Amino acid sequence: MGIYIKAAVMDQSNQRYDVLCDPMDMWMVWDNVAEEPASFGGQILYGLVESHALEVAKIMNELYGKGGTREEPIASDAFDARPRLSADGRRS
Protein backbone atom coordinates (compact mmCIF):
# COMPACT_ATOMS: atom_id res chain seq x y z
CA MET A 1 0.00 0.00 0.00
CA GLY A 2 2.89 2.40 0.61
CA ILE A 3 4.35 4.49 3.38
CA TYR A 4 2.03 6.82 5.22
CA ILE A 5 2.78 9.47 7.80
CA LYS A 6 0.19 10.02 10.50
CA ALA A 7 -0.57 13.67 11.27
CA ALA A 8 -1.86 14.89 14.60
CA VAL A 9 -5.61 15.42 14.61
CA MET A 10 -6.82 17.58 17.46
CA ASP A 11 -5.33 16.16 20.68
CA GLN A 12 -4.52 12.52 19.77
CA SER A 13 -6.88 11.24 22.48
CA ASN A 14 -7.88 8.03 20.70
CA GLN A 15 -9.71 9.76 17.87
CA ARG A 16 -11.67 7.54 15.52
CA TYR A 17 -10.43 9.47 12.47
CA ASP A 18 -6.80 10.39 11.82
CA VAL A 19 -5.07 12.01 8.88
CA LEU A 20 -2.35 10.24 6.87
CA CYS A 21 -0.01 11.48 4.14
CA ASP A 22 1.55 9.30 1.45
CA PRO A 23 4.97 9.91 -0.17
CA MET A 24 3.28 11.81 -3.02
CA ASP A 25 1.95 14.37 -0.51
CA MET A 26 -1.61 13.09 -0.94
CA TRP A 27 -3.61 13.26 2.29
CA MET A 28 -6.37 10.93 3.44
CA VAL A 29 -8.69 10.55 6.40
CA TRP A 30 -8.18 7.15 8.09
CA ASP A 31 -10.91 5.36 10.07
CA ASN A 32 -9.22 3.69 13.07
CA VAL A 33 -12.31 1.60 13.88
CA ALA A 34 -12.79 0.13 10.40
CA GLU A 35 -9.00 0.12 9.80
CA GLU A 36 -9.42 1.52 6.29
CA PRO A 37 -9.65 4.87 4.53
CA ALA A 38 -12.70 6.78 5.70
CA SER A 39 -15.53 7.58 3.33
CA PHE A 40 -18.38 10.03 3.42
CA GLY A 41 -21.38 9.90 1.11
CA GLY A 42 -19.78 7.07 -0.85
CA GLN A 43 -16.63 9.12 -1.51
CA ILE A 44 -13.30 7.81 -0.16
CA LEU A 45 -11.54 10.65 1.61
CA TYR A 46 -8.20 10.42 -0.22
CA GLY A 47 -6.25 12.83 -2.41
CA LEU A 48 -6.98 15.82 -0.19
CA VAL A 49 -4.80 18.79 0.70
CA GLU A 50 -3.60 18.70 4.30
CA SER A 51 -5.83 21.50 5.60
CA HIS A 52 -8.94 19.91 4.06
CA ALA A 53 -8.10 16.44 5.42
CA LEU A 54 -7.55 17.86 8.92
CA GLU A 55 -10.83 19.76 8.85
CA VAL A 56 -12.81 16.77 7.54
CA ALA A 57 -11.28 14.47 10.19
CA LYS A 58 -12.12 17.00 12.91
CA ILE A 59 -15.75 17.25 11.75
CA MET A 60 -16.12 13.47 11.41
CA ASN A 61 -14.71 12.96 14.92
CA GLU A 62 -17.26 15.46 16.24
CA LEU A 63 -20.13 13.77 14.36
CA TYR A 64 -19.30 10.09 14.67
CA GLY A 65 -17.50 9.82 17.96
CA LYS A 66 -14.13 9.25 19.45
CA GLY A 67 -12.43 6.18 20.76
CA GLY A 68 -12.58 2.61 19.64
CA THR A 69 -16.31 2.10 19.22
CA ARG A 70 -18.43 2.76 16.19
CA GLU A 71 -21.40 4.93 17.07
CA GLU A 72 -24.47 3.86 15.14
CA PRO A 73 -28.14 4.51 15.75
CA ILE A 74 -29.85 1.86 17.83
CA ALA A 75 -32.81 0.34 16.01
CA SER A 76 -35.32 -2.06 17.47
CA ASP A 77 -35.93 -5.26 15.50
CA ALA A 78 -39.65 -4.50 15.76
CA PHE A 79 -39.18 -1.46 13.51
CA ASP A 80 -36.57 -2.93 11.19
CA ALA A 81 -38.18 -3.22 7.75
CA ARG A 82 -35.20 -4.92 6.09
CA PRO A 83 -35.95 -8.41 4.80
CA ARG A 84 -34.35 -11.19 6.82
CA LEU A 85 -32.61 -14.19 5.28
CA SER A 86 -32.81 -17.61 6.87
CA ALA A 87 -29.85 -20.00 6.98
CA ASP A 88 -30.89 -21.42 3.58
CA GLY A 89 -30.95 -17.93 2.00
CA ARG A 90 -34.72 -17.50 1.87
CA ARG A 91 -36.43 -14.36 3.04
CA SER A 92 -38.32 -14.68 6.30
C-alpha positions as CSV (number, residue, x, y, z in Angstrom):
1,M,0.0,0.0,0.0
2,G,2.9,2.4,0.6
3,I,4.4,4.5,3.4
4,Y,2.0,6.8,5.2
5,I,2.8,9.5,7.8
6,K,0.2,10.0,10.5
7,A,-0.6,13.7,11.3
8,A,-1.9,14.9,14.6
9,V,-5.6,15.4,14.6
10,M,-6.8,17.6,17.5
11,D,-5.3,16.2,20.7
12,Q,-4.5,12.5,19.8
13,S,-6.9,11.2,22.5
14,N,-7.9,8.0,20.7
15,Q,-9.7,9.8,17.9
16,R,-11.7,7.5,15.5
17,Y,-10.4,9.5,12.5
18,D,-6.8,10.4,11.8
19,V,-5.1,12.0,8.9
20,L,-2.4,10.2,6.9
21,C,0.0,11.5,4.1
22,D,1.6,9.3,1.5
23,P,5.0,9.9,-0.2
24,M,3.3,11.8,-3.0
25,D,1.9,14.4,-0.5
26,M,-1.6,13.1,-0.9
27,W,-3.6,13.3,2.3
28,M,-6.4,10.9,3.4
29,V,-8.7,10.5,6.4
30,W,-8.2,7.2,8.1
31,D,-10.9,5.4,10.1
32,N,-9.2,3.7,13.1
33,V,-12.3,1.6,13.9
34,A,-12.8,0.1,10.4
35,E,-9.0,0.1,9.8
36,E,-9.4,1.5,6.3
37,P,-9.6,4.9,4.5
38,A,-12.7,6.8,5.7
39,S,-15.5,7.6,3.3
40,F,-18.4,10.0,3.4
41,G,-21.4,9.9,1.1
42,G,-19.8,7.1,-0.9
43,Q,-16.6,9.1,-1.5
44,I,-13.3,7.8,-0.2
45,L,-11.5,10.7,1.6
46,Y,-8.2,10.4,-0.2
47,G,-6.3,12.8,-2.4
48,L,-7.0,15.8,-0.2
49,V,-4.8,18.8,0.7
50,E,-3.6,18.7,4.3
51,S,-5.8,21.5,5.6
52,H,-8.9,19.9,4.1
53,A,-8.1,16.4,5.4
54,L,-7.5,17.9,8.9
55,E,-10.8,19.8,8.8
56,V,-12.8,16.8,7.5
57,A,-11.3,14.5,10.2
58,K,-12.1,17.0,12.9
59,I,-15.7,17.2,11.7
60,M,-16.1,13.5,11.4
61,N,-14.7,13.0,14.9
62,E,-17.3,15.5,16.2
63,L,-20.1,13.8,14.4
64,Y,-19.3,10.1,14.7
65,G,-17.5,9.8,18.0
66,K,-14.1,9.2,19.4
67,G,-12.4,6.2,20.8
68,G,-12.6,2.6,19.6
69,T,-16.3,2.1,19.2
70,R,-18.4,2.8,16.2
71,E,-21.4,4.9,17.1
72,E,-24.5,3.9,15.1
73,P,-28.1,4.5,15.8
74,I,-29.8,1.9,17.8
75,A,-32.8,0.3,16.0
76,S,-35.3,-2.1,17.5
77,D,-35.9,-5.3,15.5
78,A,-39.7,-4.5,15.8
79,F,-39.2,-1.5,13.5
80,D,-36.6,-2.9,11.2
81,A,-38.2,-3.2,7.8
82,R,-35.2,-4.9,6.1
83,P,-35.9,-8.4,4.8
84,R,-34.4,-11.2,6.8
85,L,-32.6,-14.2,5.3
86,S,-32.8,-17.6,6.9
87,A,-29.9,-20.0,7.0
88,D,-30.9,-21.4,3.6
89,G,-31.0,-17.9,2.0
90,R,-34.7,-17.5,1.9
91,R,-36.4,-14.4,3.0
92,S,-38.3,-14.7,6.3
